[in-house]
Amino acid sequence: MPTFDLLVAGAGGGPSEANLSGYLLKAHDKAWSDGIIGLEAGSGLGALKRILKEKPDLLSETPAEPGPTASQLHSYIRTYLITHPHLDHILSLILLAGSLDGDRKSIRGSLQCLRGIDTIFKPGRVWPNLASWEPRDPDDLYLYDPLPEEEGVYTPLHGGLSVSMLPLNHGPVHPSSAFFLKHDASEREFLFFGDVEPDHLAAKALNLDVWRIAVPKIVEDKLDTIFIECSWPTGRRDSFLYGHLSPPHLIHELENLAKAVVAARLGVSAGAGVLTLTSGRRRASSNASPERKRLKSTEEFDIAQDLLGSLTGLRIYIIHCKEDMQEKYEGRPMHEVISEQVRALMEERGLGATILAVEQGDLIRA
């Protein structure tokens, strides 16, 4: 039984304005009309109109009952959850300001993210000032409502869902966020990354903190779905990543996750000695159980062998793939090209995770 429904208004990384990061989220056991979370807000109303025209039965409960229209869906939004304030993640939020029916809509994210959005609204020159920090202001104004930047703290959102936020690197100037989205009744979760760069290119390794929090949830079968960007295809030079991932970098990050999962299942410490390992072997941690110490005290084990199948059951959804502006791939959709490259590397490493390409118009049940 699925826990979450995620409608993909857009999953691209630009520069095409027709397909930008934008997802509508609800609990699977709720109706769309019960209220929706806008997870990012790049593509919005126009994209949804096109999607529902092409797939008129996409959201229908029964063949005799038409599903909600694009305008109705946006009126059902209660909260926008934004990873960072770049235009490809907030464009529809800006354009729809003041035009949406329904209850007042909040914008949630880090304080720095909300302040970034406020620089668009507040001067009133780029766009009318249609957002405020004051809960008592009229319903036609967005409400800025920053999330606590405290590890492990979950904030209620709407419809029985809550969120915990962690910081991410997205180049030296533009921080981003990762969200753990939880269905409160079942305690099931999924992990959603905003734009993110490789840890080894960043001043501080923030991805390791995300994996550290994710590992016990994976081991306890509470989390089996991750949405993560892979903006560029294989071959992109590090100096031209601009705070994003390519397939080799993504696989390296997933190998770090796999090492932490293996360590947790073996009952050894998931400290830096495990996570920063790049060679083929390592010794058992001194924090292991006495039985594990007896088994491993004098012998080493091959980490590559232990990693085989370690991420089996985990679904990795690839998002934020950038357009092929140089037409190197003969018109093939880049989300397919990049996902295939990630999938090949995953199979080569034998980690076991399922790699899935996210396409605009998908209705993902996780």
C-alpha positions, 0 to 999 in steps of 0.5 A, a space after each residue: 500500500 503506498 503512503 504518499 502521492 506525488 504529482 510531478 508538475 515538473 522535474 527538469 533542471 532548466 533552462 527550459 521554463 516548460 519543465 521546472 522543479 515542482 511537485 504536488 504532495 499528499 498522503 495516499 489516504 487523503 483526497 487532493 481536496 483535503 489539502 496539498 503540499 507544494 514541494 518546490 514551485 518551479 512549474 505550476 499552473 500552465 504545466 498542470 493544464 497541459 498534463 491534465 489535457 494529455 492525461 484527463 483521467 490521471 487524478 480521477 477517482 472513478 471513470 465517471 468522476 473527473 479529477 480536479 482541474 489544474 486551477 482547483 489543484 492549486 487552490 488546494 495547496 496549503 503549504 509550499 515547501 521550498 529547498 532554496 530560492 532559485 527561480 527554477 524552484 519558485 517561478 510558479 509561486 511568484 506568478 500565482 501570488 495573489 491569484 489562488 483561491 482557498 485558505 492562506 498559503 504558507 511558504 516553508 523552508 530555511 530562514 535564509 531561503 525565505 529571505 531570498 524569496 522576500 527580495 523578489 516580493 518586498 521591493 515591489 519592483 520585480 513583482 507586487 509584494 504579495 507575501 508577509 511575515 505576519 500571521 494576521 495579514 489577509 489570506 491573499 498574501 503568502 505567509 513566510 513561516 521558516 522551518 526550525 534548523 534543528 536536526 531531528 525536529 519534525 514540523 507538522 505541515 498538512 494532511 498528516 504529514 510533517 517535515 524535518 530539514 537539513 542543510 545542503 551545499 549548492 555551490 559556495 554562495 547558495 545553500 540548499 536543503 534536504 527534506 525528510 517527509 514523514 507520514 505521521 500515522 505510519 511513520 513512513 518517510 521519503 527523502 527529497 534533496 534540493 540542488 546539491 553538490 558533491 561533498 568532496 567539492 564542498 567546504 564542509 561535507 553536509 551530505 554525510 549528515 543527511 545519510 547519517 540521519 537516513 541510515 536508521 530509517 532505511 535499516 528499520 524499513 521506514 524509508 525506501 524512497 529518495 529523490 535526488 538531483 543529477 543535473 549533468 551527464 557523465 563527462 561534465 568537468 568538476 569546474 562546470 558543475 555549478 553546485 550540482 551532481 553528475 552520475 559519477 558524483 552521485 554514485 560516490 554519494 550513494 556508495 557513502 550511504 551504502 557504507 553507512 547502511 552496511 556499518 549499521 547492519 553489522 553493528 559497527 560505528 558509522 563514523 568518519 572511518 567508514 564514510 570517508 573510506 575510498 580504498 578497498 578495505 577497512 578494519 572493524 570499528 572499536 565500537 562494535 559488539 564484543 561478538 563482532 570484535 571477536 569475529 573481526 578483531 584480527 581479520 579485515 573484510 572487503 568493503 566492496 564485497 559487503 556493499 553488494 546488494 546493500 541498497 536493495 529495496 531502495 528506490 532512487 528517483 533522478 530529478 533536476 536533469 538539465 536540457 541538452 543545449 548542445 544537442 549531443 544526445 540527438 534529442 533524447 530526453 536528458 532524464 532518460 540519458 542521465 538515469 541510464 548512466 546512473 543505472 549503469 554505474 549502480 549495476 557496475 558497483 552492485 549496490 542494488 538500488 533501483 534507479 528511476 527517471 522522473 518524468 513530467 506528468 508522472 503520478 508517483 505513489 511511494 
